[in-house]
Amino acid sequence: MSDLYVAAGGGGDPVGTLIAARTLAAGGEGASGASGPAHAADPPLIATYAWERPEVDPTSSPLGQRHFDGLVHERGGFAAFAPATRARPPAGSTLPGLARDLPARLLLLDPARGLSSLARQIASMAEAAGAGRIRIVDIGGDILTHGDEPGLCSPFGDALTLAACRLTGIPTTVHIAGPGLDGEIGERILLERLAASLPLVPDRDAAAAAARALAWHPSEASALWAAAIHGARGTVRTVNGVIRLTDASARLYPLPLREAIGHNPVARALVAEHPATLKAAADVSHRLTGIPGLDSERTRGPLRARRPVSPGKDEAVKALREAADGADHITLRHAARTLGLTWRDIPALRTTLATDTPLLPLT
């Protein structure tokens, strides 16, 4: 018997969720029921949206089963990713690559048919796994939004996850990894909301389990969390601003589902109103936050990339230091953009810079 993990927002959250799962398993909290603790090396079951940034997927909605070839279809009516899975063009997805490089089984959450259908999918996944508990993992903490924070940009997916897990009736714990690392709600505010939580401190082995994925994946929040666990501190230049890594950045904060929903007005409204379609659910989020639920990542203007170049190490480091504006580190995603490259060029950039760390140190 093992727990079902749910990566709250899609994108790079499965990477951080793997680190959280390793942390919880190593601490004896990785399984529920009479079977005892899960072994830290057991591959966790991670359910995730195929909902990624436009540089990965140019389509406008979370992807469902109809958008992929090569999914592994399970008895419960849901599907899992395999390394050979491919998104059907024009859609794109990093999840087949994560299925190859993360020691986990990745299950597809398809919200296309609305909240009730999503809740049934999660319940079916938990039943098939024999899971006695669901563990939602959110990297950064915007799942605890009050809906009015100035930096908030993507509240809908997290709220949908909370509401769907509430409707399953299965005991659920929410875990906040690295408060503030997604750049949407500040660390201080989140730590106030997490004041009653007793945090866990992941070890470097837990973070190292995601190293193969972080070697190429454009995730910033999960990379920041992994770097903090490995001991990185100070300022980091990301695509959308500067994040400061502190001791709190390296921690994992659990709280009961009811407390997380108590913070999140969109999740409460979704549970109360039970919208019948994904669009109707997104409209609830839009009404309460002013942020379009299905298009929020696309409301940010694209970063203007420089003309692609192939600099040597010294030239690249000089350009990245200029772009970092005095920060101690820069994310690989922002580094690639600075040099006019795409996220697919991250492995080659790492080779040029001779680095294998989650972030590029600049000091």
C-alpha positions in Angstrom: 0.0 0.0 0.0 1.4 3.4 -1.0 0.2 7.0 -1.0 -0.9 8.8 -4.2 1.0 12.0 -4.8 -0.6 14.8 -6.8 1.6 17.5 -8.4 -0.6 20.5 -7.8 0.0 22.7 -10.8 1.5 20.6 -13.6 4.6 22.0 -15.4 7.7 21.2 -13.4 5.8 20.2 -10.2 6.3 16.5 -10.8 10.1 17.1 -10.4 9.7 18.7 -6.9 7.0 16.1 -6.0 9.5 13.3 -6.5 11.8 15.1 -4.1 8.9 15.5 -1.6 8.0 11.8 -2.0 11.5 10.7 -1.3 11.6 13.0 1.8 8.4 11.6 3.2 9.3 8.0 2.5 12.7 8.4 4.2 11.0 10.0 7.2 8.7 7.0 7.6 5.7 9.0 6.4 5.6 7.7 2.8 2.9 5.1 3.2 -0.4 4.7 5.0 -2.2 1.8 6.5 -1.0 -1.4 8.2 1.6 -2.2 5.6 4.1 0.1 7.3 6.4 2.8 5.9 7.4 2.8 2.2 11.0 2.2 1.4 12.6 5.5 0.2 13.6 3.8 -3.0 10.1 2.7 -4.0 8.9 4.6 -7.1 6.1 6.8 -6.0 2.9 7.3 -8.0 2.6 10.9 -9.1 -0.6 12.2 -10.7 0.0 15.4 -12.7 -1.7 17.7 -15.2 -0.1 18.0 -18.6 -0.3 21.8 -18.3 3.0 23.5 -19.2 4.3 26.9 -20.2 3.8 28.1 -23.7 7.5 27.7 -24.6 6.9 23.9 -24.1 3.3 23.6 -25.2 1.8 26.3 -27.5 -1.8 25.1 -27.0 -4.1 27.0 -24.7 -5.4 24.3 -22.4 -4.2 21.4 -20.2 -3.7 18.3 -22.4 -5.8 15.2 -22.0 -5.6 11.6 -23.2 -6.6 12.6 -26.7 -3.5 14.8 -27.1 -1.0 11.9 -26.6 0.1 8.8 -28.4 1.7 5.9 -26.5 0.0 6.4 -23.1 -0.3 3.3 -20.9 -4.0 2.8 -20.2 -4.8 1.4 -16.8 -7.9 -0.5 -15.6 -9.3 2.4 -13.7 -9.8 4.4 -16.8 -6.8 6.6 -16.3 -3.5 6.6 -18.2 0.2 6.7 -17.3 3.2 8.2 -19.2 5.9 6.1 -20.7 9.2 7.3 -22.2 7.8 6.5 -25.6 4.7 8.6 -25.1 4.5 11.6 -27.4 2.3 14.7 -27.5 0.4 15.1 -30.8 1.5 18.3 -32.6 1.1 21.1 -32.2 1.0 20.2 -28.5 4.2 19.7 -26.6 5.0 18.1 -23.2 8.0 17.4 -21.0 6.2 14.5 -19.3 7.5 11.7 -21.5 11.0 12.9 -20.7 10.1 13.0 -17.0 8.7 9.4 -17.3 12.2 8.4 -18.5 14.3 10.3 -16.0 12.3 10.5 -12.8 12.2 7.3 -10.6 8.4 7.5 -10.4 5.3 6.4 -12.2 3.6 9.5 -13.7 -0.2 9.4 -14.1 -2.1 11.9 -16.3 -4.8 14.1 -14.7 -7.2 15.1 -17.4 -9.5 18.0 -16.3 -11.3 18.4 -19.6 -14.6 17.1 -18.3 -14.7 19.2 -15.2 -14.3 19.0 -11.5 -16.4 15.9 -10.8 -14.6 13.9 -13.5 -11.3 15.0 -12.1 -12.2 13.9 -8.6 -13.3 10.4 -10.0 -10.0 10.1 -11.7 -8.0 10.8 -8.6 -10.2 8.4 -6.6 -9.7 5.7 -9.2 -5.9 6.2 -9.1 -5.9 6.0 -5.3 -8.0 2.9 -5.3 -5.9 1.2 -8.0 -2.8 1.9 -5.9 -4.3 0.9 -2.7 -3.6 4.4 -1.4 -5.0 5.3 2.0 -3.9 8.9 1.7 -3.4 11.5 -1.0 -0.5 13.9 -0.7 -0.7 17.1 -2.7 2.6 18.8 -3.4 2.9 22.4 -4.4 6.3 24.0 -5.2 6.3 27.6 -4.0 3.0 27.8 -2.1 0.6 29.7 -4.3 -1.9 27.0 -3.5 -2.4 28.9 -0.2 -3.4 32.1 -2.1 -6.1 34.4 -0.8 -6.7 35.5 -4.3 -5.4 39.1 -4.1 -1.6 38.9 -3.8 0.0 41.2 -6.3 2.4 38.6 -7.8 -0.3 36.0 -8.3 -0.5 34.7 -11.8 -1.7 31.1 -12.0 -4.2 30.2 -9.1 -6.6 28.0 -11.0 -4.8 24.7 -11.4 -3.9 24.5 -7.7 -7.5 25.4 -6.6 -8.9 22.7 -9.0 -6.6 20.1 -7.4 -7.6 21.1 -3.9 -11.3 20.9 -4.7 -11.1 17.6 -6.6 -9.2 16.0 -3.8 -11.8 17.2 -1.3 -14.5 15.6 -3.4 -12.8 12.2 -3.3 -13.4 11.9 0.4 -9.9 10.3 0.8 -7.7 11.7 3.6 -5.4 14.3 2.1 -2.4 16.3 3.2 -1.0 19.3 1.4 2.7 19.8 1.3 4.3 23.2 0.5 7.9 22.9 -0.8 10.1 26.0 -0.7 7.7 28.8 0.3 7.9 31.7 -2.2 10.0 29.9 -4.8 7.4 30.2 -7.6 7.6 34.0 -7.3 3.8 34.4 -6.8 3.5 34.9 -3.0 6.3 36.1 -0.8 8.1 33.8 1.7 7.2 35.9 4.7 3.5 35.9 4.0 3.5 32.1 3.3 5.5 31.4 6.5 2.8 33.3 8.5 0.2 31.0 6.8 2.3 28.0 7.7 3.0 29.0 11.3 1.4 25.9 12.7 3.2 23.5 10.4 6.2 21.4 11.5 8.5 21.4 8.5 10.6 18.5 7.2 14.1 19.1 5.9 14.9 17.1 2.8 18.4 15.7 2.5 20.6 15.8 -0.5 19.8 12.3 -1.5 16.2 13.2 -2.0 17.1 16.1 -4.2 19.7 14.1 -6.1 16.9 11.7 -7.1 15.6 14.4 -9.5 19.1 15.3 -10.9 18.6 13.6 -14.3 15.4 15.5 -14.9 16.8 18.8 -13.7 19.7 18.4 -16.1 17.3 19.4 -19.0 13.9 20.4 -17.6 13.1 24.1 -17.7 11.4 24.1 -14.3 12.5 27.1 -12.2 10.7 26.5 -8.9 11.7 22.8 -8.6 15.3 23.7 -9.5 15.3 26.4 -6.9 14.1 24.0 -4.3 16.6 21.3 -5.2 19.4 24.0 -5.1 18.3 25.2 -1.7 18.3 21.6 -0.4 21.9 21.3 -1.7 22.8 24.4 0.3 22.5 27.2 -2.2 21.6 30.6 -0.6 21.3 34.1 -1.8 19.6 35.8 -4.7 18.6 34.0 -8.0 17.6 35.7 -11.2 14.6 33.9 -12.8 12.6 34.7 -15.9 10.2 36.8 -14.0 12.3 38.4 -11.3 14.6 37.8 -8.4 14.1 35.1 -5.7 16.1 34.9 -2.5 17.0 31.4 -1.2 16.9 31.1 2.6 16.9 28.3 5.1 13.1 28.1 4.8 13.5 27.6 1.0 14.9 24.1 1.6 12.0 22.9 3.7 8.7 21.0 3.2 5.7 22.2 5.1 2.7 19.8 5.6 -0.8 21.0 6.5 -4.3 19.4 6.5 -6.4 19.7 3.3 -9.1 21.6 5.2 -6.6 24.3 6.2 -5.3 24.7 2.7 -8.9 25.1 1.4 -9.5 27.5 4.2 -6.9 29.8 2.7 -8.0 29.4 -0.9 -11.3 31.1 -1.9 -11.3 29.6 -5.4 -11.1 26.1 -4.0 -13.9 26.8 -1.5 -16.1 28.2 -4.3 -15.4 25.2 -6.6 -16.4 22.8 -3.8 -19.6 24.8 -3.1 -20.6 25.5 -6.7 -19.6 22.2 -8.3 -19.1 23.6 -11.9 -20.0 21.1 -14.5 -17.3 21.9 -17.1 -13.6 23.0 -17.0 -14.5 26.3 -18.5 -17.2 27.0 -15.9 -14.6 26.1 -13.2 -12.1 28.5 -14.8 -14.7 31.2 -14.8 -15.1 30.8 -11.0 -11.4 31.4 -10.6 -11.5 34.4 -13.0 -14.4 35.9 -11.1 -12.7 35.7 -7.7 -9.1 36.6 -8.7 -9.4 38.6 -11.9 -6.9 36.2 -13.5 -8.1 34.1 -16.5 -8.1 30.5 -15.3 -7.1 28.9 -18.7 -4.9 31.6 -20.0 -3.0 33.1 -17.1 0.5 32.0 -18.1 -0.1 33.6 -21.5 -1.1 37.0 -20.1 2.6 37.6 -19.3 4.4 39.2 -22.3 7.0 37.0 -23.8 10.6 37.7 -22.8 12.5 39.2 -25.7 15.3 36.8 -26.5 18.6 38.0 -27.9 19.9 36.8 -31.2 21.0 33.1 -30.7 24.7 32.9 -30.1 27.2 30.1 -29.4 29.6 31.7 -27.0 32.5 30.1 -25.3 32.4 29.7 -21.5 33.9 33.1 -20.7 31.6 35.0 -23.1 28.6 33.2 -21.8 29.4 33.8 -18.2 29.9 37.5 -18.9 26.5 37.8 -20.7 24.8 35.9 -17.9 26.3 38.1 -15.1 25.1 41.2 -17.0 21.6 39.7 -17.3 21.5 38.6 -13.6 21.8 42.2 -12.4 24.0 41.3 -9.4 22.2 38.1 -8.4 24.2 35.3 -6.9 22.7 32.7 -9.3 20.7 32.4 -12.5 18.2 29.7 -13.5 19.0 27.6 -16.5 15.7 28.7 -18.1 16.6 32.4 -17.8 20.2 31.7 -18.9 19.0 30.0 -22.1 16.7 32.9 -22.9 19.4 35.4 -22.2 21.6 33.8 -24.8 18.7 33.5 -27.3 18.4 29.8 -26.8 15.4 27.6 -26.0 14.8 25.2 -23.1 15.9 22.4 -25.3 19.4 23.9 -25.4 19.8 23.6 -21.6 21.9 20.4 -21.8 24.3 22.0 -24.3 24.5 25.1 -22.2 25.4 23.1 -19.2 28.2 21.4 -21.2 29.5 24.8 -22.3 29.5 26.1 -18.7 30.8 22.8 -17.2 28.1 22.7 -14.5 25.8 20.0 -13.2 24.1 22.1 -10.4 20.3 23.0 -10.4 21.2 26.7 -10.8 24.2 28.5 -12.3 26.3 30.2 -9.6 27.6 33.6 -10.7 29.7 34.6 -7.7 
